[in-house]
Every structure is written in structure tokens, then in C-alpha cells.
Amino acid sequence: MARRLAPADVALLAEVAGLRFPTEDLAPLADAFEAHLAFVAPLLHADLDDVNPSLTHDPRWRD
């Protein structure tokens, strides 16, 4: 898979989010972000036609 996210893109995203990363961390962060994008990409093609939205959410942990 060709890289779509450059270290400069990570720097821009970080700036927008109010974060700062050392320059030497930008390339590894771009690689990690690409890995996350590749992992979730199949979800974009999931057939959800018969799935109803969740109308409630209870964030409490259950033992």
C-alpha cells in the first residue's frame, strides 16, 4: 500500500489538535496512523443495511 500520509501531514494534524511532537517522531507516527487506517478500512465497506442504530449507550463497566 502506498503511503498516503506524510510526516508533514501528521505535523499539520497535530497543530490543529494543539499537540506538539518532535520532528523525529513524525515519520513513525505517520506509519502508525497508516496502519490504523488500513485496519479500519474494511469497516467502510461493511454491509450495514440490516443493522439498526444504537439509540442508547451505557458506558458503565459490568463485572
N, C-alpha and C positions, 0 to 999 in steps of 0.2 A: 504494500500500500504506500503510495506516495505521501510524503509529508505535506500536510495542508496548513499546519500551524507552525509558524516560525518563532524563534525566541523573541523577536520584536513584537509579535502578536501577544505573547504572554506578558511582556512588559506593558503593553497598552492595556490589556485586561486588568493587570494588577493596578495600574494607575487609576483606572476607572473605579475599581473596587476600593481604592485607598490603601493598597498594600505596596510594600517595597520588598524586592528580592535582590540579592547580589547578582551581578551580571553573570557570574559563572553558574548560577542556579537556573538561569532561564532556559537553556537547551534541555537539561534533564526534565524540567517542568513541562516543556513543550512535548517531550516524548511521553511523559506520564499522562498528560491530558489527551494526547492522541490515542493512547492505549484505552483510556476510559471511553472516549468517543467510539472507538472500534467495538468495545464491549457492549455498549448500549445501542449501537446502530441497528441490530436486528429488531429491536423493540419498535423502531419506527415503521416496520413493515408487518407488525403483528396484526392479525385479523381480530378486531375488537367489535365487530358489528353486533354480536350477540352478548356483549358484556355491558351490564348496567353500571352507571357511575356510582361511586360510593357517596352516599349522602350524609353519612355520619363518620366521625373519627374519634376513637377513644385512645389517646396516646399513653394511657397508664400501662405499666408493666403488670403482667399477671404471673404469679408464681405457679 
